[in-house]
Amino acid sequence: MAAGTDPRRAAPEDRPEVALAAVRSGRAGLATIAAAARGCRACALWEHATQTVFGQGPERAAIVLIGEQPGDAEDLAGEPFVGPAGRILDQALADAGLDRGSIYLTNVVKHFKWRPSPGGKRRLHERPNRAEVAACRPWVDAEILATRPAGIGLLGATAAQAMLGASFSVTREHGRVERPELAPLVVATIHPSAVLRSRDAAEREEKLAGLVADLRLLAEVPREAARPALERPA
């Protein structure tokens, strides 16, 4: 490090564990770890992705929403939740009385995992496996430590199981979850893409209503709520 360089501005290495340690020690914030994540090679997903899609939103957001992974649109744009599922999320947030601009949005996996369609013209989503989620987890931990949210929303099974354990079922246990080491308020709910996969209009309305009801719990979070201690989430 050059003489006189502010250690808080020094980029950690692009390994997620190093970035997490840098945030925990106060040497890095969101901008620094986002830059480091652009070079992440912690698993093989980067090889077929266009780019790393890191979280986006205010550094001291009261609410953090965590999804599974970027999709095709997000992979191309480099921003989370800008595709069809993102539009569903926008609708659900508005219906829940939440302002997307005040929320930090991210995913447990930062690269798009996909397979080619039979015709080869489309990239089809594939669910990340446990090893890929585990490799990326320190980035999410670092984002939580940097933002110190009062409320965390976990969107879908992959995000919920990554943060709450493999046995967690969003179907059975959605809603408020007691995990104070993560945040004072933690809410698990379906991923917006589940609404898109509905079989008919009635199921779509039911799923969307459930998503809105769960997200509405996060509207209880005051902007200046007490933040959790800076400990690594379990």
Residue frames relative to the residue before (quaternion, step in Angstrom):
aa qw qx qy qz dx dy dz
M 1.0000 0.0000 0.0000 0.0000 0.00 0.00 0.00
A 0.4761 -0.6866 0.4705 0.2838 3.57 -0.86 0.96
A 0.5989 -0.5733 0.4192 0.3701 3.55 -1.18 0.69
G 0.8058 0.2781 -0.2138 0.4771 3.54 -0.98 0.87
T 0.5096 0.6448 -0.4334 0.3698 3.60 1.25 -0.07
D 0.4447 -0.6760 0.5208 0.2720 3.54 -0.92 0.91
P 0.4124 -0.7388 0.4646 0.2612 3.62 -0.54 1.10
R 0.5958 0.5692 -0.3737 0.4259 3.60 1.14 -0.46
R 0.6978 0.4478 -0.2699 0.4896 3.58 1.19 -0.43
A 0.5154 0.6422 -0.4232 0.3780 3.58 1.23 -0.10
A 0.4161 -0.7286 0.4860 0.2445 3.58 -0.71 1.07
P 0.3945 -0.6794 0.5531 0.2772 3.59 -0.90 0.81
E 0.6287 -0.4962 0.4115 0.4350 3.56 -1.26 0.23
D 0.5848 -0.6308 0.3873 0.3317 3.54 -1.19 0.49
R 0.4660 0.6192 -0.4866 0.4034 3.60 1.17 0.44
P 0.5154 -0.6902 0.4020 0.3105 3.60 -0.73 0.98
E 0.6190 0.5498 -0.3607 0.4296 3.62 1.02 -0.67
V 0.6453 0.5146 -0.3159 0.4681 3.57 1.06 -0.76
A 0.6361 0.5214 -0.3232 0.4680 3.57 1.02 -0.80
L 0.6359 0.5288 -0.3260 0.4580 3.57 0.98 -0.84
A 0.6601 0.5001 -0.3067 0.4690 3.57 0.92 -0.89
A 0.6443 0.5286 -0.3229 0.4486 3.58 1.02 -0.78
V 0.6496 0.4902 -0.3191 0.4856 3.60 1.02 -0.73
R 0.6543 0.5287 -0.3205 0.4355 3.56 0.91 -0.90
S 0.7243 0.4272 -0.2426 0.4838 3.58 1.02 -0.77
G 0.5413 -0.6463 0.3904 0.3699 3.60 1.27 -0.05
R 0.5158 0.6638 -0.4068 0.3575 3.60 1.23 0.21
A 0.7937 0.1945 -0.1008 0.5674 3.61 1.20 -0.21
G 0.1929 -0.7499 0.6220 0.1163 3.51 -1.27 0.60
L 0.8004 -0.3199 0.2031 0.4646 3.55 -1.29 -0.18
A 0.6655 0.5150 -0.3229 0.4331 3.57 0.84 -0.94
T 0.6665 0.5124 -0.3013 0.4498 3.58 0.97 -0.85
I 0.7178 0.4282 -0.2795 0.4724 3.57 0.82 -0.88
A 0.5789 0.5579 -0.3828 0.4551 3.60 1.13 -0.49
A 0.6477 0.5033 -0.3145 0.4778 3.58 1.01 -0.79
A 0.6505 0.5132 -0.3164 0.4620 3.57 1.00 -0.81
A 0.6512 0.5503 -0.3168 0.4156 3.58 0.99 -0.83
R 0.5346 0.6321 -0.4110 0.3817 3.59 1.18 -0.40
G 0.7498 0.3621 -0.2141 0.5108 3.58 1.15 -0.53
C 0.3307 0.7841 -0.4816 0.2096 3.59 1.23 0.25
R 0.0254 -0.7786 0.6266 -0.0205 3.53 -1.02 0.98
A 0.2331 0.8275 -0.4856 0.1585 3.59 1.17 0.60
C 0.7658 0.0605 -0.0737 0.6360 3.60 1.22 -0.41
A 0.6678 -0.5542 0.3384 0.3639 3.57 -1.28 0.13
L 0.4507 0.7260 -0.4488 0.2614 3.64 1.18 -0.16
W 0.5769 0.6100 -0.3804 0.3879 3.60 1.08 -0.61
E 0.5875 0.6306 -0.3685 0.3485 3.59 1.09 -0.69
H 0.7906 0.2887 -0.1464 0.5198 3.60 1.05 -0.70
A 0.5642 0.5790 -0.3923 0.4388 3.57 1.28 0.12
T 0.5587 -0.5986 0.4526 0.3532 3.56 -1.19 0.48
Q 0.7852 -0.1482 0.1635 0.5786 3.56 0.97 -0.92
T 0.5747 -0.5230 0.4806 0.4063 3.52 -1.33 0.14
V 0.1474 -0.7556 0.6307 0.0977 3.58 -1.02 0.82
F 0.1078 -0.8165 0.5668 0.0228 3.56 -0.15 1.31
G 0.6800 -0.4830 0.3583 0.4193 3.54 -1.31 0.12
Q 0.1499 -0.7837 0.5994 0.0643 3.54 -1.27 0.40
G 0.5230 0.6132 -0.4778 0.3495 3.54 -0.99 0.88
P 0.7360 -0.4156 0.2868 0.4510 3.59 -1.29 0.02
E 0.5499 -0.6347 0.4360 0.3236 3.58 -1.02 0.78
R 0.7736 0.2512 -0.1573 0.5600 3.59 1.04 -0.66
A 0.1206 0.8149 -0.5512 0.1328 3.56 0.95 0.92
A 0.4509 -0.6846 0.5021 0.2756 3.58 -0.97 0.83
I 0.7777 0.2357 -0.1134 0.5717 3.57 1.19 -0.61
V 0.1010 -0.7554 0.6453 0.0520 3.55 -1.07 0.86
L 0.1335 -0.7652 0.6255 0.0736 3.58 -0.94 0.93
I 0.1181 -0.8077 0.5776 0.0084 3.56 -0.81 1.08
G 0.1224 -0.7960 0.5914 0.0408 3.57 -0.73 1.10
E 0.7341 -0.4324 0.3067 0.4243 3.55 -1.29 -0.32
Q 0.7369 -0.2772 0.2690 0.5547 3.57 0.50 -1.24
P 0.5926 -0.5355 0.4285 0.4225 3.60 -1.21 0.24
G 0.3415 -0.7108 0.5729 0.2233 3.53 -1.21 0.56
D 0.7895 -0.3104 0.2201 0.4816 3.56 -1.29 -0.25
A 0.6866 0.4808 -0.2910 0.4612 3.60 0.83 -0.96
E 0.6646 0.5049 -0.3019 0.4607 3.58 0.99 -0.85
D 0.6193 0.5530 -0.3308 0.4486 3.57 1.05 -0.80
L 0.6942 0.4608 -0.2692 0.4830 3.57 1.00 -0.80
A 0.7292 0.4373 -0.2381 0.4695 3.59 0.98 -0.84
G 0.3600 -0.7432 0.4893 0.2805 3.58 1.12 -0.60
E 0.6599 0.4545 -0.3049 0.5148 3.59 1.24 0.42
P 0.4705 -0.6934 0.4612 0.2918 3.62 -1.00 0.70
F 0.8700 0.1302 -0.0903 0.4668 3.54 -1.25 0.62
V 0.4190 0.6866 -0.4933 0.3312 3.58 0.70 1.10
G 0.6062 0.5600 -0.3510 0.4424 3.59 1.29 -0.01
P 0.8127 -0.2422 0.1741 0.5006 3.61 -1.18 -0.44
A 0.6614 0.4851 -0.3173 0.4760 3.62 0.92 -0.80
G 0.6179 0.5501 -0.3353 0.4506 3.56 1.10 -0.66
R 0.6402 0.5111 -0.3284 0.4701 3.58 1.07 -0.68
I 0.6141 0.5146 -0.3436 0.4899 3.58 1.10 -0.66
L 0.6438 0.5166 -0.3232 0.4628 3.58 0.96 -0.85
D 0.6187 0.5402 -0.3461 0.4535 3.60 0.96 -0.79
Q 0.6635 0.5005 -0.3026 0.4666 3.58 0.91 -0.92
A 0.6753 0.4996 -0.2949 0.4553 3.58 0.91 -0.95
L 0.6419 0.5175 -0.3260 0.4625 3.59 0.98 -0.80
A 0.6507 0.5093 -0.3188 0.4642 3.57 0.92 -0.87
D 0.6720 0.4935 -0.2975 0.4653 3.58 0.93 -0.89
A 0.6872 0.4688 -0.2739 0.4827 3.59 1.17 -0.62
G 0.5061 -0.6727 0.4094 0.3518 3.58 1.27 -0.07
L 0.5337 0.6164 -0.4026 0.4161 3.56 1.17 0.60
D 0.3524 -0.7341 0.5504 0.1841 3.55 -1.07 0.84
R 0.4144 -0.7298 0.4830 0.2497 3.59 -0.48 1.17
G 0.6462 0.5608 -0.3284 0.4001 3.59 0.97 -0.77
S 0.6938 0.4509 -0.2744 0.4898 3.58 1.20 -0.40
I 0.6354 0.5381 -0.3027 0.4637 3.59 1.33 -0.07
Y 0.3303 -0.6991 0.5931 0.2243 3.57 -1.15 0.69
L 0.1327 -0.8093 0.5719 0.0187 3.58 -0.69 1.19
T 0.1433 0.7886 -0.5866 0.1164 3.56 -0.88 0.91
N 0.3232 -0.7166 0.5791 0.2159 3.57 -1.36 -0.10
V 0.5533 -0.6114 0.4351 0.3614 3.57 -1.16 0.47
V 0.7403 0.2395 -0.1729 0.6040 3.60 1.22 -0.42
K 0.3315 -0.8101 0.4656 0.1308 3.55 -0.79 1.05
H 0.7152 0.3552 -0.2592 0.5433 3.62 1.25 -0.03
F 0.5222 -0.6486 0.4740 0.2862 3.55 -1.15 0.74
K 0.1508 -0.7677 0.6180 0.0775 3.57 -0.77 1.09
W 0.1224 0.8176 -0.5431 0.1467 3.55 -0.61 1.11
R 0.1948 -0.7222 0.6421 0.1680 3.51 -1.42 0.16
P 0.5272 -0.6301 0.4430 0.3588 3.61 -1.03 0.56
S 0.5136 -0.6144 0.4968 0.3346 3.55 -1.15 0.63
P 0.6926 -0.4745 0.3181 0.4403 3.63 -1.16 0.36
G 0.7098 0.4284 -0.2664 0.4917 3.57 1.02 -0.69
G 0.4653 -0.7224 0.4051 0.3123 3.54 1.28 -0.18
K 0.5912 0.6131 -0.3583 0.3823 3.60 1.24 0.03
R 0.7565 0.2985 -0.1794 0.5535 3.60 1.23 -0.33
R 0.3425 -0.7012 0.5830 0.2260 3.53 -1.24 0.52
L 0.1915 -0.8126 0.5465 0.0657 3.56 -0.54 1.19
H 0.5345 -0.6528 0.4515 0.2904 3.54 -0.96 0.98
E 0.0464 -0.7514 0.6566 0.0456 3.53 -1.17 0.75
R 0.4803 -0.6793 0.4716 0.2923 3.58 -0.93 0.86
P 0.4441 -0.6853 0.4964 0.2947 3.63 -0.83 0.88
N 0.4196 -0.7048 0.5078 0.2633 3.57 -1.08 0.69
R 0.7335 -0.4454 0.2804 0.4301 3.56 -1.31 0.19
A 0.6423 0.5280 -0.3347 0.4434 3.59 0.99 -0.80
E 0.6588 0.5016 -0.3088 0.4680 3.59 0.98 -0.80
V 0.6404 0.5087 -0.3204 0.4780 3.58 1.01 -0.80
A 0.6624 0.5087 -0.3075 0.4560 3.59 0.93 -0.90
A 0.6368 0.5367 -0.3312 0.4435 3.59 1.00 -0.77
C 0.7355 0.4235 -0.2184 0.4816 3.56 1.06 -0.80
R 0.4636 0.7329 -0.4214 0.2652 3.60 1.19 -0.43
P 0.6476 0.5279 -0.3635 0.4120 3.67 0.84 -0.74
W 0.5828 0.5561 -0.3891 0.4469 3.61 1.11 -0.51
V 0.6647 0.4961 -0.3029 0.4693 3.59 0.93 -0.88
D 0.6250 0.5282 -0.3335 0.4681 3.57 0.99 -0.83
A 0.6543 0.5162 -0.3090 0.4581 3.57 0.97 -0.87
E 0.6387 0.5183 -0.3258 0.4662 3.60 1.02 -0.77
I 0.6515 0.5061 -0.3165 0.4682 3.58 0.98 -0.83
L 0.6683 0.4972 -0.3032 0.4628 3.58 0.93 -0.87
A 0.6684 0.5043 -0.3015 0.4560 3.58 1.03 -0.76
T 0.7373 0.4032 -0.2354 0.4883 3.60 0.96 -0.82
R 0.1189 -0.8258 0.5344 0.1354 3.58 1.13 -0.72
P 0.0658 0.8549 -0.5124 0.0475 3.61 0.73 1.02
A 0.4639 -0.6404 0.5325 0.3018 3.53 -1.27 0.42
G 0.7959 0.1239 -0.0666 0.5888 3.58 1.21 -0.51
I 0.1078 -0.7762 0.6194 0.0479 3.56 -1.06 0.82
G 0.1391 -0.7687 0.6196 0.0763 3.56 -0.98 0.92
L 0.1867 -0.7820 0.5898 0.0761 3.57 -0.80 1.06
L 0.1724 -0.8288 0.5308 0.0394 3.54 -0.45 1.28
G 0.8496 0.1024 -0.1037 0.5069 3.56 -0.38 1.23
A 0.6993 -0.5175 0.3213 0.3741 3.52 -1.32 0.45
T 0.6492 0.5296 -0.3417 0.4258 3.60 0.88 -0.84
A 0.6775 0.4753 -0.2917 0.4796 3.58 0.89 -0.91
A 0.6749 0.5039 -0.3024 0.4463 3.59 0.87 -0.94
Q 0.6993 0.4545 -0.2842 0.4728 3.58 0.88 -0.85
A 0.6015 0.5526 -0.3642 0.4474 3.59 1.09 -0.57
M 0.7735 0.3696 -0.1784 0.4830 3.57 0.94 -0.90
L 0.7867 0.3292 -0.1504 0.5001 3.60 1.12 -0.63
G 0.6591 -0.4962 0.3175 0.4674 3.59 1.24 -0.16
A 0.6181 -0.6163 0.3606 0.3287 3.53 -1.10 0.80
S 0.6741 0.5120 -0.3032 0.4375 3.60 1.12 -0.51
F 0.4919 0.6782 -0.4351 0.3297 3.59 1.24 -0.17
S 0.1538 -0.7844 0.5979 0.0599 3.58 -0.97 0.94
V 0.3675 -0.7337 0.5296 0.2146 3.58 -0.58 1.12
T 0.6140 0.5678 -0.3490 0.4229 3.58 1.02 -0.77
R 0.7616 0.3762 -0.1972 0.4894 3.58 0.88 -0.98
E 0.8223 0.2977 -0.0894 0.4767 3.58 0.96 -0.88
H 0.2980 0.7724 -0.5186 0.2135 3.60 1.14 0.41
G 0.5980 0.5346 -0.4342 0.4100 3.54 -1.23 0.54
R 0.7990 -0.2773 0.2163 0.4878 3.56 -1.22 -0.50
V 0.0733 -0.7816 0.6195 -0.0002 3.55 -0.98 0.99
E 0.3538 -0.7426 0.5276 0.2120 3.59 -0.88 0.91
R 0.2948 0.7142 -0.5876 0.2403 3.57 -0.29 1.30
P 0.1008 -0.8630 0.4922 0.0529 3.60 0.51 1.19
E 0.5811 0.5769 -0.3908 0.4206 3.62 1.16 -0.36
L 0.6489 0.4775 -0.3155 0.5013 3.57 1.25 -0.33
A 0.7390 -0.2485 0.2249 0.5844 3.56 0.83 -1.06
P 0.6439 -0.5211 0.3790 0.4125 3.60 -1.18 0.37
L 0.7836 0.1213 -0.0726 0.6050 3.59 1.11 -0.66
V 0.0002 -0.7761 0.6296 -0.0353 3.57 -0.80 1.08
V 0.0561 -0.7954 0.6034 -0.0149 3.55 -0.87 1.03
A 0.1636 -0.7688 0.6122 0.0855 3.56 -0.92 0.95
T 0.0908 0.7936 -0.5947 0.0906 3.57 -0.97 0.86
I 0.6727 -0.4763 0.3611 0.4362 3.57 -1.27 0.00
H 0.5112 -0.5915 0.5129 0.3546 3.53 -1.30 0.30
P 0.5847 -0.5972 0.4014 0.3747 3.64 -0.96 0.68
S 0.5926 0.5813 -0.3745 0.4131 3.60 1.10 -0.55
A 0.5566 0.5967 -0.3978 0.4195 3.61 1.19 -0.42
V 0.6013 0.5443 -0.3529 0.4666 3.57 1.13 -0.61
L 0.6586 0.5198 -0.3049 0.4507 3.56 0.98 -0.85
R 0.6950 0.4756 -0.2711 0.4662 3.58 1.11 -0.65
S 0.3544 0.7564 -0.4860 0.2572 3.60 1.23 0.14
R 0.5070 -0.6789 0.4502 0.2817 3.56 -1.07 0.78
D 0.8041 -0.0081 0.0340 0.5934 3.58 1.09 -0.66
A 0.7343 -0.4386 0.2861 0.4320 3.56 -1.31 0.15
A 0.6423 0.5356 -0.3355 0.4336 3.60 0.98 -0.79
E 0.6670 0.4810 -0.3006 0.4831 3.57 0.95 -0.86
R 0.6143 0.5500 -0.3471 0.4468 3.56 1.03 -0.75
E 0.6734 0.4918 -0.2989 0.4640 3.57 0.87 -0.92
E 0.6446 0.5258 -0.3192 0.4540 3.58 1.01 -0.81
K 0.6833 0.4801 -0.2911 0.4669 3.58 0.89 -0.90
L 0.6464 0.5124 -0.3213 0.4652 3.56 0.96 -0.83
A 0.6437 0.5205 -0.3227 0.4590 3.59 0.96 -0.82
G 0.6494 0.5122 -0.3158 0.4650 3.59 1.02 -0.76
L 0.6321 0.5239 -0.3192 0.4732 3.56 1.03 -0.82
V 0.6629 0.5035 -0.3039 0.4633 3.58 0.90 -0.91
A 0.6500 0.5257 -0.3204 0.4456 3.59 0.94 -0.87
D 0.6625 0.4884 -0.3060 0.4784 3.59 0.97 -0.81
L 0.6712 0.4950 -0.3027 0.4613 3.59 0.90 -0.91
R 0.5927 0.5878 -0.3651 0.4122 3.56 1.10 -0.65
L 0.5555 0.5957 -0.3900 0.4294 3.60 1.18 -0.46
L 0.6571 0.5174 -0.3077 0.4537 3.56 1.08 -0.73
A 0.5544 0.6024 -0.3951 0.4167 3.59 1.21 -0.34
E 0.5542 0.6081 -0.3869 0.4165 3.58 1.27 -0.24
V 0.5806 0.6230 -0.3690 0.3723 3.59 1.20 -0.50
P 0.2836 -0.7453 0.5727 0.1901 3.63 -0.65 1.00
R 0.6156 -0.5881 0.3777 0.3640 3.57 -1.07 0.68
E 0.7678 0.3321 -0.1870 0.5150 3.58 1.04 -0.68
A 0.2302 0.7940 -0.5311 0.1859 3.58 1.10 0.64
A 0.6143 -0.5483 0.4131 0.3889 3.55 -1.21 0.56
R 0.3337 -0.7551 0.5355 0.1779 3.55 -0.92 0.94
P 0.5420 -0.6108 0.4506 0.3607 3.60 -1.15 0.49
A 0.6119 -0.5320 0.4252 0.4021 3.56 -1.28 0.34
L 0.5170 -0.6437 0.4685 0.3143 3.55 -1.17 0.59
E 0.2901 0.7189 -0.5674 0.2778 3.52 0.27 1.32
R 0.5753 -0.5772 0.4398 0.3774 3.55 -1.18 0.55
P 0.4464 -0.6812 0.5016 0.2915 3.63 -0.77 0.97
A 0.4905 -0.6774 0.4667 0.2877 3.58 -1.02 0.82
